[in-house]
């Protein structure tokens, strides 16, 4: 997939998103929207990869849940969720601005910009949980050293 195509190819993008009116309106707006779509998709794919990776490598230790691998995993997932929320919100506001200027745009759910507030909320909650895990790891390390 490339960012810029000729006008006839734009109607056959991924998931049949038709951004031909946006491309006719301004190619720089098209590049911005496509960049936001690609960044959100890559962040979601990376988050899914990390979830599969930690399950595949059996790093979930229920006997000692406060370990460095789990703390790092929760931190990374929280940053990815915040990134998805940030770029989705930016894409949503940018799209709404273009609609106000009279450009026909596909729905926000078609471009996967919907739910930005949910991603931001999840990112903040996971960031709090990551801080709790960080403190739990410190207490676990102190207990291991005293025994």
HUGI-V892852 format. One record per residue. N is the residue number from 1. RES is the residue in one letter. PSI is psi in degrees with one decimal (NA if undefined). BURIAL is b if it has 16 or more other C-alpha atoms within 10 Angstrom, else e. D_FIRST is the distance of its C-alpha to the first C-alpha in whole Angstrom. Layout:
BEGIN
n: <N | N>
res: <RES | RES>
psi: <PSI | PSI>
burial: <BURIAL | BURIAL>
d_first: <D_FIRST | D_FIRST>
END
This chain:
BEGIN
n: <1 | 2 | 3 | 4 | 5 | 6 | 7 | 8 | 9 | 10 | 11 | 12 | 13 | 14 | 15 | 16 | 17 | 18 | 19 | 20 | 21 | 22 | 23 | 24 | 25 | 26 | 27 | 28 | 29 | 30 | 31 | 32 | 33 | 34 | 35 | 36 | 37 | 38 | 39 | 40 | 41 | 42 | 43 | 44 | 45 | 46 | 47 | 48 | 49 | 50 | 51 | 52 | 53 | 54 | 55 | 56 | 57 | 58 | 59 | 60 | 61 | 62 | 63 | 64 | 65 | 66 | 67 | 68 | 69 | 70 | 71 | 72 | 73 | 74 | 75 | 76 | 77 | 78 | 79 | 80 | 81 | 82 | 83 | 84 | 85 | 86 | 87 | 88 | 89 | 90 | 91 | 92 | 93 | 94 | 95 | 96 | 97 | 98 | 99 | 100 | 101 | 102 | 103 | 104 | 105 | 106 | 107 | 108 | 109 | 110 | 111 | 112 | 113 | 114 | 115 | 116 | 117 | 118 | 119 | 120 | 121 | 122 | 123 | 124 | 125 | 126 | 127 | 128 | 129 | 130 | 131 | 132 | 133 | 134 | 135 | 136 | 137 | 138 | 139 | 140 | 141 | 142 | 143 | 144 | 145 | 146 | 147>
res: <X | X | X | X | X | X | X | X | X | X | X | X | X | X | X | X | X | X | X | X | X | X | X | X | X | X | X | X | X | X | X | X | X | X | X | X | X | X | X | X | X | X | X | X | X | X | X | X | X | X | X | X | X | X | X | X | X | X | X | X | X | X | X | X | X | X | X | X | X | X | X | X | X | X | X | X | X | X | X | X | X | X | X | X | X | X | X | X | X | X | X | X | X | X | X | X | X | X | X | X | X | X | X | X | X | X | X | X | X | X | X | X | X | X | X | X | X | X | X | X | X | X | X | X | X | X | X | X | X | X | X | X | X | X | X | X | X | X | X | X | X | X | X | X | X | X | X>
psi: <133.2 | 161.9 | -43.6 | 135.2 | 174.7 | 165.4 | -28.6 | -28.1 | -18.1 | -26.9 | -12.6 | 41.4 | 178.1 | 133.9 | 21.6 | 37.6 | 123.4 | 103.8 | 25.7 | -37.6 | -37.9 | -41.4 | -38.6 | -33.7 | -41.3 | 124.2 | -28.3 | -35.1 | -38.7 | -42.8 | -39.8 | -48.0 | -44.2 | -37.7 | -41.8 | -41.0 | -44.3 | -42.6 | -44.5 | -42.8 | -40.8 | -41.2 | -39.9 | -41.0 | -39.7 | -38.7 | -44.2 | -39.8 | -43.2 | -37.7 | -45.8 | -40.1 | -44.9 | -31.3 | -37.5 | -37.5 | 2.6 | 47.2 | 2.7 | 100.1 | 105.3 | -20.2 | -39.2 | 83.9 | -21.6 | 78.0 | 167.0 | -36.2 | -41.7 | -40.3 | -43.5 | -39.6 | -47.3 | -37.4 | -45.9 | -42.5 | -38.9 | -41.6 | -38.2 | -41.3 | -40.9 | -39.8 | -43.7 | -43.9 | -42.3 | -49.8 | -32.3 | -43.5 | -40.7 | -45.3 | -38.4 | -45.8 | -38.3 | -42.0 | -43.5 | -35.6 | -39.8 | -36.3 | -39.5 | -27.2 | -1.2 | 10.8 | 131.9 | 123.4 | 148.4 | 169.8 | 156.1 | -33.0 | -30.3 | -32.6 | 2.1 | 36.6 | -4.0 | 155.7 | 23.6 | -35.2 | -34.0 | -41.8 | -41.4 | -42.2 | -44.8 | -39.5 | -40.9 | -43.3 | -44.0 | -32.6 | -39.0 | -43.0 | -36.8 | -38.1 | -37.3 | -42.6 | -37.6 | -43.6 | -38.2 | -38.0 | -40.0 | -45.0 | -40.9 | -41.1 | -42.1 | -41.3 | -38.9 | -34.7 | -31.6 | -22.6 | NA>
burial: <e | e | e | e | e | e | e | e | e | b | e | e | e | e | e | e | e | b | b | b | b | b | b | e | b | e | e | e | b | b | b | e | b | b | e | b | b | b | b | b | b | e | b | b | e | e | b | e | e | b | e | e | e | e | e | e | e | e | e | e | e | e | e | e | b | b | b | e | e | b | b | e | b | b | b | b | b | b | b | b | b | b | b | b | b | b | b | b | b | b | b | b | e | b | b | e | e | b | e | e | e | e | b | b | b | e | e | e | e | e | b | b | b | b | b | b | e | e | b | b | b | b | b | b | e | b | b | e | b | b | e | e | b | b | e | b | b | e | e | e | e | e | e | e | e | e | e>
d_first: <0 | 4 | 7 | 9 | 9 | 13 | 15 | 15 | 11 | 11 | 13 | 11 | 8 | 8 | 12 | 13 | 13 | 14 | 14 | 16 | 19 | 17 | 16 | 19 | 21 | 19 | 16 | 17 | 17 | 14 | 12 | 15 | 14 | 10 | 11 | 14 | 12 | 10 | 13 | 15 | 13 | 13 | 17 | 17 | 16 | 18 | 21 | 21 | 21 | 24 | 26 | 25 | 26 | 29 | 30 | 30 | 32 | 34 | 35 | 36 | 40 | 42 | 45 | 44 | 41 | 41 | 40 | 37 | 34 | 35 | 35 | 32 | 30 | 31 | 31 | 27 | 26 | 28 | 26 | 23 | 24 | 25 | 22 | 20 | 23 | 23 | 20 | 20 | 23 | 22 | 19 | 22 | 24 | 22 | 21 | 25 | 25 | 23 | 25 | 28 | 27 | 27 | 23 | 22 | 20 | 19 | 21 | 20 | 20 | 17 | 15 | 17 | 19 | 22 | 25 | 24 | 28 | 28 | 26 | 28 | 31 | 30 | 29 | 32 | 34 | 32 | 33 | 37 | 37 | 35 | 38 | 41 | 39 | 40 | 43 | 44 | 43 | 45 | 48 | 47 | 47 | 51 | 52 | 51 | 53 | 56 | 57>
END
